[in-house]
Amino acid sequence: MNAFQPSRQPLQPIQKRQTPRPKRHLRQRSYQVMALEASVKIGVNFVILAAAASALTQLLPYHLLQQQKLREVRTEVKIMEGRVNTLQAEFVRNFDPRQTKTMIEQQGYKFQPNQRLVVLTNQDGKEIKPLNSLP
């Protein structure tokens, strides 16, 4: 064969390896899917956060109002407990046979002969009414 003559073998096109490109393309596609998924998760979390914040802003005044009402009720309960204790003590005293004489003296202004009636007066000369008397 002559050195200047081309060889008679048919020229075959050089085949490029296509396996790395699809892997790179698939890898790039999977990163995009993961980024989209993360973005959707963050967006959903922001929506949930906004809903929770909105609910809290609506519930906070209601909660404060309920706390105030609870304080008022507790105050009323303490006052009523004091009244109940006073009434129970008075009830026991009214039905105690040893206290009968004292009760008659207090309610009927009847005193034993050896006792004296003391009436308190102001400097004006007006009589001071007892606290438990009617006006």
C-alpha positions, 0 to 999 in steps of 0.5 A: 500500500501506498503511504499516500493512499487512504486506507480502505476502511470505512470511517465510522463516526466517533460515538460520544459517551452519552451515559454521563450527560443523562446522569448529570441531567437527571441529577440536575432535575432531582435538585430542582425537584428537591428545591421545589419541594423545600419551597412548597414546605416553607410556603405551607409552614408560613401559611400555618404560621400566619394562621396560628398568629391570627388565631392568637391575636383573636384569642388573646383579648378573649383570654384576658377578659376571661381572666378578669372575670375570673378575678371578679368571681374569686373576689365575690366568692371571698366576700360571700364566704365571709358573709356565710361564715358570719351567718353560720356563727350567728345561726349557731349563736341564735340556737345556743341555749346558753346564749338565750339571755344575751340574745334577749338583751341585745334584741329587746334592749331588756337588761338586768336590774344591776346593769346600766344602759350606756348610750354613746353620743357625738359632741353635737349631742346626737345619739350614735346609731348602732351599726346593725340597726335599721335607719 
